[in-house]
Amino acid sequence: MKLLLLLCLFLLLGQDILTLKFLFKIEVKADTMLADPLGNLFTISGKTITRYNEKGLKEKNYSSNILGTISYADVSDPFRILLFYKDFNQIVFLDNTLTEISSPIQLDDLSIDQAEIACSSANGGFWVYNTISKQLVYFDRQLKKNHESVYLNSIMNTEQKPIFLIEKSDYIFMYVPETGILVFDKYGTYFKTLNLGQTEQFQVSDDKIIYLQDHTIFKYDMKFLQTSSAQIPDSIRGVKSITLFQDRIFMQKEESINFYRICE
């Protein structure tokens, strides 16, 4: 059923304007909106991450008065959620109840004096971008450094910084606004750069990258190097970001998150 819904979604992204059915909305002002593979929605506001179920009901939240503001979060594994705190150069992992799995990981102890962003890995470790060395580095469950990329000075300007990082299907995608999406293999070997224009957030599903740009949802097929798109209806304005899950689409606005169903 999930594969069928994804197929329908990809076909719908070839039409001019999406046909959407409004379901409900959550009144919340959030910095970031994310969705995990189970359809749970997460919002990040300052130092707090909150989880809502598929009906929009608030279930759990987590915050740390010691570590402060959450700089980045990765919810791709709903049982091992990663929170990155740039100001304190630390990482916290939460379980599916938003409870700390272990003590915060201090990146200074791993010779990462200044990290810019981090994400979890399906292999149980995590990836982190080292701002000082300009490298993408992988640490395993035992916090041992296993892989690292080449120095990326020749690929991206030394002043440029990534704002999005995710591992999907044995590839790591790192978005640097001025450069594009840098793609690495599972060993941290640089593969290529995708120039898809300006966006703050995207989703990767199989060989597809889905992202929002100028009130239009784009789907880029990395296998066939093709782009299709669908415009958000004019009646829906002020969309900051989108998140897709099966036949649903979550749209973040300034003061709320609206839930829609994509219709054929």
Beta strands, then each sheet from edge to edge (+ up, - down):
strand 1: 19-27
strand 2: 32-35
strand 3: 41-45
strand 4: 48-52
strand 5: 58-63
strand 6: 72-74
strand 7: 81-85
strand 8: 90-94
strand 9: 105-106
strand 10: 115-120
strand 11: 126-130
strand 12: 135-139
strand 13: 145-148
strand 14: 164-168
strand 15: 171-176
strand 16: 180-185
strand 17: 190-194
strand 18: 202-205
strand 19: 208-213
strand 20: 216-221
strand 21: 226-231
strand 22: 241-245
strand 23: 248-252
strand 24: 256-263
sheet 1: 1+ 24- 23+ 22-
sheet 2: 2+ 3- 4+ 5-
sheet 3: 6+ 7- 8+ 9-
sheet 4: 10+ 11- 12+ 13-
sheet 5: 14+ 15- 16+ 17-
sheet 6: 18+ 19- 20+ 21-
end
